[in-house]
Amino acid sequence: MTAPSPKRILLVEDDPDIADLLALHLGDEGYEAEVVDNGDDGLDRALSGDHDLIVLDIMLPGTDGFDICRRVRQEKRATPILMVTAKSEEVDKVLGLELGADDYITKPFSVREVLARVKAMFRRVAVDQEAQRETDEERIEIGDLVVEPPKRRATVRGEAVDLTSKEYELLLLFARHPGRAYSRDELLDEVWGYQYSGYSHTVNTHINRLRNKIEPDPSEPRYVKTVWGVGYRFAEPKELEASDA
């Protein structure tokens, strides 16, 4: 049996000491690390689409990490991104998450912590892939909205909806559990991971963006309902039928 190819990690970091240290330890763990020391080259390599994970510093010469993350997500690439920042300010973490980063880590950090985050991200990817295989035949139709997990696609009245990775995951979670009310912390845990507890405004931002893309009138949501004092829920089919009557 052929051994699986090693996971390929793009490491965009301009500090040579940090880059060399991380590349060394990632290699010891069986990963294949490609190091890039500036943002312009980092963007080119990130858009190549042949990496399994991107470890991305924010402060870079040339294109910064935020712009790289934004461009990767604009190009519909779902490669997991671990953002690295020398700042501990909450605004950097929130902006990174809202641009589509999957996790973040703040300098100074230990190599052990970085390796733990990398392994956790690959475990989440494996779980998502297994869930995808289990739902290959699934097609969810609610009102004019259709969600097709095998294709990671959503349509409204037959028109494809352009969703980011997190917007799609939110929609899929809601569509699979119509009527269930989720708190903002529960949504953070389900979609972003438990470590983002406390960033409820990130959920609000993504809900607003999702509504703008799927709702006939975002000011009067048909699908994603606000549950005052709790959070959000997805409309049940009978609610939509009643509103159409």
SESERO-296170 format. One record per residue: residue in three letters; x, y, z of N, C-alpha, C in turn; residue number from 0. Coordinates in nm, 3 decimals. Layout:
SESERO-296170
SITE code     nc1     nc2     nc3    cac1    cac2    cac3     cc1     cc2     cc3 pos
SITE  ala       X       Y       Z       X       Y       Z       X       Y       Z NUM
...
//
This chain:
SESERO-296170
SITE code     nc1     nc2     nc3    cac1    cac2    cac3     cc1     cc2     cc3 pos
SITE  met   0.085  -0.120   0.000   0.000   0.000   0.000   0.089   0.125   0.000   0
SITE  thr   0.054   0.220  -0.087   0.133   0.342  -0.097   0.108   0.432   0.023   1
SITE  ala   0.216   0.482   0.082   0.202   0.569   0.198   0.140   0.701   0.155   2
SITE  pro   0.053   0.760   0.237  -0.008   0.888   0.201   0.097   0.998   0.192   3
SITE  ser   0.074   1.092   0.103   0.167   1.204   0.088   0.163   1.291   0.213   4
SITE  pro   0.276   1.349   0.251   0.275   1.435   0.370   0.191   1.560   0.346   5
SITE  lys   0.131   1.611   0.453   0.055   1.735   0.445   0.150   1.849   0.411   6
SITE  arg   0.108   1.934   0.316   0.192   2.045   0.273   0.145   2.173   0.340   7
SITE  ile   0.237   2.240   0.407   0.206   2.362   0.482   0.284   2.479   0.424   8
SITE  leu   0.213   2.586   0.391   0.277   2.709   0.347   0.297   2.797   0.469   9
SITE  leu   0.421   2.833   0.498   0.456   2.915   0.614   0.502   3.052   0.563  10
SITE  val   0.417   3.153   0.582   0.448   3.289   0.537   0.491   3.369   0.659  11
SITE  glu   0.622   3.385   0.675   0.679   3.446   0.796   0.810   3.515   0.758  12
SITE  asp   0.823   3.646   0.792   0.942   3.720   0.752   1.054   3.715   0.854  13
SITE  asp   1.030   3.662   0.973   1.136   3.647   1.072   1.206   3.513   1.046  14
SITE  pro   1.331   3.515   0.998   1.397   3.389   0.959   1.416   3.293   1.075  15
SITE  asp   1.440   3.345   1.196   1.459   3.255   1.311   1.330   3.178   1.341  16
SITE  ile   1.217   3.249   1.342   1.089   3.184   1.367   1.055   3.087   1.254  17
SITE  ala   1.075   3.133   1.130   1.041   3.049   1.014   1.123   2.920   1.014  18
SITE  asp   1.253   2.932   1.038   1.339   2.813   1.037   1.303   2.718   1.150  19
SITE  leu   1.273   2.774   1.267   1.238   2.690   1.382   1.107   2.615   1.356  20
SITE  leu   1.007   2.685   1.306   0.879   2.620   1.279   0.892   2.516   1.168  21
SITE  ala   0.965   2.551   1.063   0.982   2.457   0.952   1.052   2.330   1.000  22
SITE  leu   1.150   2.346   1.087   1.222   2.230   1.140   1.129   2.139   1.218  23
SITE  his   1.051   2.197   1.308   0.964   2.114   1.393   0.845   2.058   1.315  24
SITE  leu   0.795   2.133   1.218   0.689   2.080   1.134   0.740   1.960   1.053  25
SITE  gly   0.866   1.973   1.006   0.926   1.861   0.935   0.943   1.739   1.023  26
SITE  asp   0.979   1.762   1.149   0.994   1.651   1.244   0.862   1.579   1.267  27
SITE  glu   0.749   1.652   1.251   0.617   1.592   1.269   0.565   1.526   1.143  28
SITE  gly   0.646   1.529   1.037   0.606   1.462   0.913   0.538   1.552   0.812  29
SITE  tyr   0.534   1.682   0.840   0.475   1.775   0.745   0.581   1.827   0.648  30
SITE  glu   0.537   1.872   0.533   0.627   1.933   0.435   0.602   2.083   0.436  31
SITE  ala   0.699   2.160   0.487   0.681   2.304   0.504   0.752   2.382   0.394  32
SITE  glu   0.680   2.473   0.331   0.738   2.566   0.234   0.739   2.704   0.298  33
SITE  val   0.856   2.767   0.306   0.871   2.895   0.374   0.879   3.008   0.271  34
SITE  val   0.800   3.112   0.294   0.804   3.233   0.212   0.821   3.351   0.308  35
SITE  asp   0.910   3.446   0.276   0.944   3.550   0.372   0.886   3.687   0.341  36
SITE  asn   0.792   3.697   0.244   0.730   3.826   0.216   0.587   3.804   0.167  37
SITE  gly   0.507   3.910   0.179   0.365   3.896   0.150   0.332   3.878   0.003  38
SITE  asp   0.408   3.941  -0.087   0.378   3.929  -0.230   0.396   3.785  -0.278  39
SITE  asp   0.511   3.725  -0.243   0.533   3.586  -0.280   0.438   3.494  -0.204  40
SITE  gly   0.407   3.532  -0.079   0.314   3.452  -0.001   0.177   3.446  -0.067  41
SITE  leu   0.131   3.559  -0.120   0.001   3.563  -0.188   0.003   3.474  -0.312  42
SITE  asp   0.110   3.483  -0.391   0.120   3.398  -0.511   0.114   3.251  -0.475  43
SITE  arg   0.187   3.211  -0.372   0.191   3.069  -0.334   0.058   3.028  -0.269  44
SITE  ala  -0.003   3.117  -0.191  -0.131   3.084  -0.128  -0.239   3.061  -0.232  45
SITE  leu  -0.234   3.133  -0.343  -0.334   3.119  -0.448  -0.306   3.002  -0.541  46
SITE  ser  -0.192   2.936  -0.521  -0.159   2.821  -0.608  -0.251   2.703  -0.580  47
SITE  gly  -0.304   2.696  -0.456  -0.401   2.593  -0.424  -0.345   2.456  -0.398  48
SITE  asp  -0.213   2.444  -0.381  -0.155   2.310  -0.362  -0.101   2.289  -0.221  49
SITE  his  -0.157   2.361  -0.123  -0.118   2.342   0.017  -0.238   2.294   0.098  50
SITE  asp  -0.210   2.221   0.204  -0.316   2.170   0.292  -0.345   2.265   0.407  51
SITE  leu  -0.253   2.359   0.434  -0.269   2.454   0.544  -0.178   2.573   0.518  52
SITE  ile  -0.223   2.692   0.556  -0.141   2.813   0.546  -0.122   2.870   0.686  53
SITE  val   0.004   2.884   0.729   0.036   2.953   0.853   0.082   3.093   0.812  54
SITE  leu   0.005   3.194   0.850   0.017   3.325   0.789   0.040   3.435   0.892  55
SITE  asp   0.159   3.496   0.887   0.186   3.611   0.973   0.108   3.731   0.921  56
SITE  ile   0.066   3.820   1.011  -0.008   3.939   0.968   0.087   4.048   0.920  57
SITE  met   0.191   4.075   0.999   0.285   4.183   0.966   0.393   4.130   0.874  58
SITE  leu   0.384   4.166   0.744   0.476   4.115   0.643   0.521   4.229   0.553  59
SITE  pro   0.643   4.221   0.498   0.681   4.316   0.394   0.598   4.290   0.269  60
SITE  gly   0.555   4.398   0.202   0.468   4.381   0.086   0.324   4.360   0.131  61
SITE  thr   0.254   4.271   0.067   0.114   4.241   0.100   0.105   4.187   0.242  62
SITE  asp   0.015   4.243   0.325   0.007   4.194   0.462  -0.082   4.070   0.472  63
SITE  gly  -0.081   4.007   0.589  -0.153   3.883   0.608  -0.303   3.896   0.591  64
SITE  phe  -0.359   4.011   0.632  -0.502   4.033   0.615  -0.541   4.029   0.467  65
SITE  asp  -0.462   4.097   0.384  -0.492   4.101   0.241  -0.476   3.964   0.177  66
SITE  ile  -0.376   3.889   0.222  -0.358   3.753   0.169  -0.478   3.668   0.203  67
SITE  cys  -0.522   3.673   0.328  -0.639   3.596   0.371  -0.762   3.636   0.290  68
SITE  arg  -0.781   3.766   0.272  -0.897   3.815   0.197  -0.895   3.763   0.054  69
SITE  arg  -0.779   3.769  -0.012  -0.769   3.726  -0.150  -0.791   3.576  -0.164  70
SITE  val  -0.738   3.499  -0.071  -0.756   3.354  -0.076  -0.904   3.319  -0.070  71
SITE  arg  -0.977   3.384   0.022  -1.120   3.355   0.035  -1.199   3.412  -0.084  72
SITE  gln  -1.158   3.523  -0.139  -1.225   3.576  -0.257  -1.214   3.481  -0.375  73
SITE  glu  -1.103   3.409  -0.380  -1.081   3.313  -0.488  -1.148   3.178  -0.459  74
SITE  lys  -1.229   3.174  -0.354  -1.307   3.054  -0.317  -1.218   2.937  -0.277  75
SITE  arg  -1.098   2.964  -0.229  -1.012   2.856  -0.183  -1.040   2.830  -0.036  76
SITE  ala  -1.063   2.703  -0.003  -1.103   2.666   0.133  -0.985   2.620   0.218  77
SITE  thr  -0.862   2.642   0.172  -0.745   2.601   0.248  -0.750   2.659   0.389  78
SITE  pro  -0.737   2.576   0.494  -0.738   2.629   0.631  -0.625   2.730   0.651  79
SITE  ile  -0.655   2.836   0.726  -0.556   2.941   0.752  -0.541   2.962   0.902  80
SITE  leu  -0.416   2.950   0.950  -0.380   2.982   1.088  -0.306   3.115   1.085  81
SITE  met  -0.368   3.220   1.139  -0.306   3.352   1.137  -0.218   3.373   1.259  82
SITE  val  -0.105   3.438   1.236  -0.008   3.465   1.342   0.007   3.616   1.355  83
SITE  thr  -0.007   3.667   1.477   0.006   3.810   1.500   0.096   3.838   1.618  84
SITE  ala   0.171   3.947   1.608   0.256   3.990   1.721   0.175   4.075   1.817  85
SITE  lys   0.052   4.107   1.780  -0.032   4.192   1.864  -0.134   4.106   1.937  86
SITE  ser  -0.173   4.153   2.053  -0.275   4.080   2.129  -0.409   4.154   2.124  87
SITE  glu  -0.416   4.260   2.040  -0.538   4.338   2.033  -0.652   4.256   1.974  88
SITE  glu  -0.767   4.266   2.034  -0.882   4.188   1.990  -0.921   4.220   1.848  89
SITE  val  -0.901   4.345   1.803  -0.945   4.385   1.669  -0.873   4.303   1.564  90
SITE  asp  -0.746   4.267   1.584  -0.672   4.186   1.487  -0.732   4.047   1.476  91
SITE  lys  -0.766   3.988   1.592  -0.823   3.854   1.591  -0.958   3.854   1.523  92
SITE  val  -1.042   3.953   1.557  -1.175   3.960   1.499  -1.168   3.982   1.349  93
SITE  leu  -1.081   4.074   1.305  -1.069   4.100   1.161  -1.023   3.976   1.088  94
SITE  gly  -0.926   3.905   1.145  -0.879   3.782   1.082  -0.991   3.681   1.067  95
SITE  leu  -1.071   3.663   1.171  -1.182   3.568   1.166  -1.285   3.610   1.062  96
SITE  glu  -1.316   3.740   1.057  -1.418   3.786   0.965  -1.370   3.780   0.820  97
SITE  leu  -1.240   3.781   0.798  -1.187   3.768   0.663  -1.181   3.622   0.619  98
SITE  gly  -1.201   3.530   0.713  -1.205   3.389   0.675  -1.098   3.303   0.735  99
SITE  ala  -1.016   3.356   0.828  -0.916   3.272   0.894  -0.987   3.168   0.981 100
SITE  asp  -0.924   3.052   0.996  -0.985   2.944   1.073  -0.938   2.942   1.218 101
SITE  asp  -0.821   2.996   1.245  -0.768   3.000   1.380  -0.661   3.107   1.385 102
SITE  tyr  -0.618   3.144   1.504  -0.512   3.244   1.519  -0.426   3.207   1.638 103
SITE  ile  -0.305   3.261   1.637  -0.214   3.241   1.749  -0.133   3.369   1.764 104
SITE  thr  -0.104   3.408   1.887  -0.038   3.536   1.914   0.106   3.514   1.958 105
SITE  lys   0.197   3.591   1.899   0.337   3.590   1.942   0.348   3.663   2.075 106
SITE  pro   0.440   3.623   2.164   0.527   3.506   2.150   0.451   3.376   2.179 107
SITE  phe   0.487   3.271   2.110   0.421   3.143   2.130   0.528   3.034   2.139 108
SITE  ser   0.489   2.921   2.191   0.580   2.807   2.195   0.559   2.722   2.071 109
SITE  val   0.664   2.655   2.028   0.653   2.566   1.912   0.550   2.458   1.940 110
SITE  arg   0.546   2.411   2.063   0.449   2.306   2.099   0.306   2.355   2.076 111
SITE  glu   0.279   2.482   2.109   0.145   2.536   2.089   0.110   2.541   1.941 112
SITE  val   0.205   2.585   1.858   0.179   2.591   1.714   0.150   2.451   1.659 113
SITE  leu   0.230   2.354   1.699   0.209   2.217   1.651   0.073   2.164   1.695 114
SITE  ala   0.032   2.198   1.817  -0.098   2.153   1.866  -0.210   2.215   1.782 115
SITE  arg  -0.197   2.343   1.749  -0.299   2.410   1.668  -0.306   2.347   1.528 116
SITE  val  -0.189   2.322   1.470  -0.184   2.262   1.336  -0.252   2.125   1.336 117
SITE  lys  -0.218   2.043   1.435  -0.278   1.910   1.442  -0.429   1.918   1.462 118
SITE  ala  -0.473   2.013   1.545  -0.617   2.030   1.570  -0.689   2.072   1.443 119
SITE  met  -0.627   2.158   1.363  -0.689   2.201   1.238  -0.702   2.087   1.139 120
SITE  phe  -0.599   2.003   1.131  -0.607   1.888   1.041  -0.711   1.787   1.090 121
SITE  arg  -0.726   1.775   1.222  -0.830   1.685   1.274  -0.968   1.737   1.236 122
SITE  arg  -0.989   1.869   1.245  -1.118   1.926   1.208  -1.147   1.904   1.060 123
SITE  val  -1.044   1.918   0.977  -1.062   1.894   0.833  -1.102   1.749   0.809 124
SITE  ala  -1.037   1.655   0.879  -1.069   1.513   0.863  -1.213   1.484   0.905 125
SITE  val  -1.257   1.546   1.016  -1.395   1.527   1.062  -1.493   1.583   0.960 126
SITE  asp  -1.463   1.702   0.906  -1.550   1.763   0.806  -1.559   1.676   0.681 127
SITE  gln  -1.446   1.620   0.640  -1.446   1.535   0.521  -1.527   1.409   0.543 128
SITE  glu  -1.518   1.352   0.663  -1.597   1.233   0.695  -1.746   1.266   0.696 129
SITE  ala  -1.780   1.380   0.755  -1.920   1.422   0.755  -1.969   1.445   0.613 130
SITE  gln  -1.880   1.498   0.529  -1.917   1.520   0.389  -1.949   1.389   0.319 131
SITE  arg  -1.866   1.287   0.344  -1.889   1.156   0.282  -2.022   1.096   0.328 132
SITE  glu  -2.054   1.119   0.456  -2.177   1.062   0.511  -2.302   1.129   0.455 133
SITE  thr  -2.287   1.249   0.401  -2.404   1.323   0.352  -2.399   1.344   0.201 134
SITE  asp  -2.327   1.256   0.131  -2.310   1.273  -0.013  -2.442   1.277  -0.090 135
SITE  glu  -2.544   1.208  -0.038  -2.671   1.205  -0.109  -2.769   1.309  -0.056 136
SITE  glu  -2.724   1.385   0.042  -2.815   1.479   0.108  -2.841   1.602   0.021 137
SITE  arg  -2.965   1.641   0.018  -3.004   1.766  -0.050  -3.115   1.826   0.035 138
SITE  ile  -3.094   1.948   0.081  -3.189   2.012   0.172  -3.266   2.119   0.095 139
SITE  glu  -3.397   2.107   0.094  -3.482   2.205   0.028  -3.579   2.266   0.129 140
SITE  ile  -3.569   2.396   0.148  -3.659   2.467   0.238  -3.705   2.593   0.167 141
SITE  gly  -3.834   2.597   0.132  -3.882   2.712   0.056  -3.810   2.722  -0.078 142
SITE  asp  -3.763   2.841  -0.111  -3.690   2.863  -0.236  -3.541   2.834  -0.221 143
SITE  leu  -3.500   2.792  -0.102  -3.359   2.771  -0.073  -3.324   2.623  -0.085 144
SITE  val  -3.215   2.593  -0.156  -3.164   2.457  -0.169  -3.018   2.456  -0.127 145
SITE  val  -2.983   2.364  -0.036  -2.844   2.346   0.008  -2.800   2.207  -0.035 146
SITE  glu  -2.688   2.200  -0.105  -2.635   2.073  -0.156  -2.497   2.047  -0.095 147
SITE  pro  -2.491   1.975   0.018  -2.362   1.951   0.085  -2.255   1.886  -0.003 148
SITE  pro  -2.290   1.790  -0.090  -2.183   1.730  -0.172  -2.109   1.832  -0.258 149
SITE  lys  -2.180   1.936  -0.297  -2.120   2.039  -0.383  -2.081   2.165  -0.305 150
SITE  arg  -2.111   2.164  -0.174  -2.091   2.285  -0.092  -2.152   2.406  -0.163 151
SITE  arg  -2.276   2.388  -0.205  -2.342   2.491  -0.284  -2.480   2.521  -0.228 152
SITE  ala  -2.520   2.646  -0.240  -2.655   2.687  -0.202  -2.714   2.769  -0.315 153
SITE  thr  -2.843   2.751  -0.339  -2.911   2.829  -0.440  -3.041   2.884  -0.383 154
SITE  val  -3.082   2.999  -0.432  -3.211   3.060  -0.398  -3.284   3.086  -0.529 155
SITE  arg  -3.401   3.023  -0.543  -3.480   3.032  -0.666  -3.395   2.995  -0.788 156
SITE  gly  -3.309   2.895  -0.769  -3.228   2.845  -0.879  -3.099   2.919  -0.904 157
SITE  glu  -3.079   3.032  -0.835  -2.958   3.112  -0.854  -2.855   3.078  -0.747 158
SITE  ala  -2.731   3.051  -0.789  -2.625   3.018  -0.694  -2.597   3.137  -0.602 159
SITE  val  -2.572   3.107  -0.475  -2.541   3.210  -0.376  -2.391   3.203  -0.345 160
SITE  asp  -2.324   3.316  -0.354  -2.179   3.323  -0.331  -2.154   3.337  -0.181 161
SITE  leu  -2.118   3.227  -0.115  -2.098   3.227   0.030  -1.952   3.200   0.064 162
SITE  thr  -1.903   3.265   0.171  -1.773   3.230   0.225  -1.784   3.096   0.298 163
SITE  ser  -1.671   3.041   0.337  -1.670   2.912   0.406  -1.754   2.915   0.533 164
SITE  lys  -1.737   3.018   0.616  -1.810   3.026   0.743  -1.958   3.056   0.720 165
SITE  glu  -1.990   3.137   0.621  -2.130   3.163   0.590  -2.199   3.033   0.548 166
SITE  tyr  -2.130   2.954   0.466  -2.188   2.827   0.422  -2.206   2.732   0.540 167
SITE  glu  -2.106   2.724   0.627  -2.117   2.634   0.742  -2.231   2.676   0.835 168
SITE  leu  -2.249   2.806   0.853  -2.363   2.854   0.931  -2.495   2.812   0.867 169
SITE  leu  -2.506   2.836   0.736  -2.629   2.802   0.665  -2.657   2.652   0.673 170
SITE  leu  -2.555   2.570   0.653  -2.574   2.426   0.656  -2.618   2.379   0.795 171
SITE  leu  -2.557   2.435   0.899  -2.596   2.401   1.035  -2.743   2.435   1.059 172
SITE  phe  -2.783   2.555   1.020  -2.922   2.596   1.037  -3.017   2.507   0.957 173
SITE  ala  -2.983   2.485   0.830  -3.072   2.410   0.741  -3.090   2.266   0.787 174
SITE  arg  -2.989   2.211   0.850  -3.000   2.073   0.900  -3.083   2.063   1.027 175
SITE  his  -3.101   2.177   1.096  -3.175   2.176   1.223  -3.278   2.288   1.227 176
SITE  pro  -3.374   2.287   1.133  -3.474   2.394   1.132  -3.553   2.397   1.263 177
SITE  gly  -3.576   2.517   1.312  -3.653   2.534   1.435  -3.569   2.537   1.561 178
SITE  arg  -3.449   2.483   1.555  -3.365   2.481   1.676  -3.301   2.617   1.698 179
SITE  ala  -3.314   2.668   1.819  -3.254   2.797   1.854  -3.111   2.776   1.902 180
SITE  tyr  -3.020   2.853   1.846  -2.879   2.849   1.884  -2.839   2.981   1.948 181
SITE  ser  -2.768   2.974   2.060  -2.709   3.096   2.115  -2.587   3.132   2.031 182
SITE  arg  -2.539   3.254   2.046  -2.421   3.296   1.972  -2.299   3.213   2.012 183
SITE  asp  -2.287   3.180   2.140  -2.175   3.098   2.185  -2.182   2.958   2.125 184
SITE  glu  -2.302   2.903   2.113  -2.318   2.770   2.051  -2.277   2.774   1.904 185
SITE  leu  -2.312   2.882   1.835  -2.273   2.894   1.695  -2.122   2.910   1.681 186
SITE  leu  -2.061   2.987   1.771  -1.916   2.999   1.770  -1.850   2.863   1.789 187
SITE  asp  -1.902   2.786   1.883  -1.846   2.654   1.912  -1.862   2.561   1.793 188
SITE  glu  -1.980   2.560   1.731  -2.009   2.468   1.622  -1.934   2.503   1.494 189
SITE  val  -1.922   2.632   1.465  -1.869   2.674   1.336  -1.723   2.718   1.343 190
SITE  trp  -1.686   2.792   1.450  -1.549   2.843   1.461  -1.463   2.760   1.556 191
SITE  gly  -1.523   2.697   1.654  -1.445   2.624   1.755  -1.454   2.691   1.890 192
SITE  tyr  -1.441   2.611   1.994  -1.465   2.659   2.131  -1.374   2.774   2.170 193
SITE  gln  -1.255   2.786   2.108  -1.159   2.888   2.153  -1.204   3.029   2.121 194
SITE  tyr  -1.313   3.045   2.045  -1.359   3.178   2.010  -1.473   3.226   2.098 195
SITE  ser  -1.496   3.158   2.209  -1.600   3.200   2.302  -1.578   3.345   2.341 196
SITE  gly  -1.683   3.424   2.333  -1.671   3.565   2.367  -1.671   3.657   2.246 197
SITE  tyr  -1.658   3.600   2.124  -1.655   3.682   2.003  -1.791   3.681   1.935 198
SITE  ser  -1.897   3.708   2.012  -2.033   3.697   1.960  -2.059   3.794   1.846 199
SITE  his  -1.989   3.909   1.844  -2.010   4.005   1.737  -1.968   3.949   1.602 200
SITE  thr  -1.873   3.851   1.602  -1.835   3.785   1.478  -1.955   3.708   1.421 201
SITE  val  -2.030   3.642   1.509  -2.152   3.571   1.466  -2.250   3.670   1.407 202
SITE  asn  -2.272   3.782   1.474  -2.367   3.881   1.425  -2.329   3.929   1.285 203
SITE  thr  -2.201   3.954   1.264  -2.154   4.001   1.133  -2.184   3.898   1.025 204
SITE  his  -2.154   3.772   1.053  -2.176   3.667   0.954  -2.326   3.643   0.930 205
SITE  ile  -2.407   3.652   1.035  -2.552   3.638   1.017  -2.604   3.748   0.925 206
SITE  asn  -2.560   3.871   0.946  -2.605   3.983   0.863  -2.565   3.961   0.717 207
SITE  arg  -2.441   3.913   0.695  -2.396   3.889   0.559  -2.476   3.776   0.495 208
SITE  leu  -2.501   3.671   0.573  -2.579   3.558   0.521  -2.719   3.602   0.483 209
SITE  arg  -2.782   3.681   0.569  -2.916   3.730   0.538  -2.917   3.815   0.411 210
SITE  asn  -2.817   3.898   0.394  -2.811   3.982   0.274  -2.801   3.899   0.146 211
SITE  lys  -2.753   3.776   0.159  -2.734   3.692   0.041  -2.850   3.597   0.014 212
SITE  ile  -2.923   3.557   0.118  -3.028   3.455   0.095  -3.170   3.506   0.117 213
SITE  glu  -3.186   3.618   0.188  -3.320   3.664   0.223  -3.377   3.753   0.113 214
SITE  pro  -3.505   3.734   0.079  -3.570   3.827  -0.015  -3.569   3.970   0.038 215
SITE  asp  -3.589   3.983   0.170  -3.585   4.114   0.236  -3.510   4.097   0.369 216
SITE  pro  -3.380   4.129   0.373  -3.300   4.108   0.495  -3.356   4.178   0.618 217
SITE  ser  -3.432   4.286   0.599  -3.488   4.356   0.715  -3.606   4.280   0.776 218
SITE  glu  -3.663   4.185   0.698  -3.771   4.099   0.748  -3.733   3.955   0.714 219
SITE  pro  -3.642   3.896   0.789  -3.585   3.766   0.753  -3.691   3.656   0.739 220
SITE  arg  -3.682   3.583   0.631  -3.772   3.471   0.605  -3.713   3.341   0.657 221
SITE  tyr  -3.581   3.327   0.648  -3.514   3.202   0.684  -3.444   3.208   0.820 222
SITE  val  -3.352   3.300   0.836  -3.274   3.308   0.960  -3.343   3.404   1.056 223
SITE  lys  -3.407   3.347   1.157  -3.488   3.425   1.252  -3.407   3.461   1.376 224
SITE  thr  -3.430   3.580   1.428  -3.371   3.619   1.556  -3.460   3.568   1.669 225
SITE  val  -3.398   3.503   1.767  -3.469   3.460   1.887  -3.423   3.552   1.998 226
SITE  trp  -3.505   3.649   2.033  -3.464   3.754   2.127  -3.424   3.693   2.261 227
SITE  gly  -3.309   3.737   2.310  -3.257   3.689   2.437  -3.184   3.556   2.426 228
SITE  val  -3.184   3.497   2.308  -3.116   3.368   2.289  -3.013   3.376   2.178 229
SITE  gly  -3.058   3.394   2.055  -2.967   3.397   1.942  -3.044   3.389   1.811 230
SITE  tyr  -3.027   3.277   1.739  -3.089   3.264   1.607  -3.140   3.122   1.586 231
SITE  arg  -3.236   3.110   1.495  -3.286   2.980   1.453  -3.324   2.988   1.306 232
SITE  phe  -3.340   2.869   1.244  -3.381   2.863   1.105  -3.530   2.832   1.099 233
SITE  ala  -3.599   2.894   1.005  -3.742   2.873   0.992  -3.774   2.728   0.959 234
SITE  glu  -3.885   2.678   1.015  -3.932   2.545   0.983  -4.015   2.548   0.855 235
SITE  pro  -4.020   2.436   0.781  -4.096   2.435   0.655  -4.240   2.481   0.670 236
SITE  lys  -4.304   2.443   0.781  -4.445   2.482   0.797  -4.460   2.633   0.811 237
SITE  glu  -4.357   2.701   0.867  -4.363   2.847   0.876  -4.360   2.910   0.737 238
SITE  leu  -4.273   2.856   0.652  -4.261   2.909   0.517  -4.388   2.883   0.437 239
SITE  glu  -4.447   2.764   0.458  -4.572   2.732   0.388  -4.683   2.828   0.430 240
SITE  ala  -4.688   2.857   0.561  -4.791   2.949   0.612  -4.772   3.089   0.555 241
SITE  ser  -4.647   3.134   0.543  -4.622   3.269   0.492  -4.652   3.278   0.343 242
SITE  asp  -4.644   3.163   0.272  -4.672   3.163   0.128  -4.821   3.152   0.099 243
SITE  ala  -4.897   3.109   0.202  -5.040   3.084   0.179  -5.115   3.215   0.155 244
//
